[in-house]
């Protein structure tokens, strides 16, 4: 009998979004809608400097 599949961490998706938002703010990106900005940045892309910083943070926290 196999165990039912349960997420390793409940709320993992929410935690991922919080981490992504914090990293974006740290490197100066605004991922949320901003009425003062004429054209808000889209929420879906995660690349370049953001990915590099996420990898650095993950590496630091894994040690």
Helices and strands as residue ranges (DSSP letters): H 12-26, H 49-62
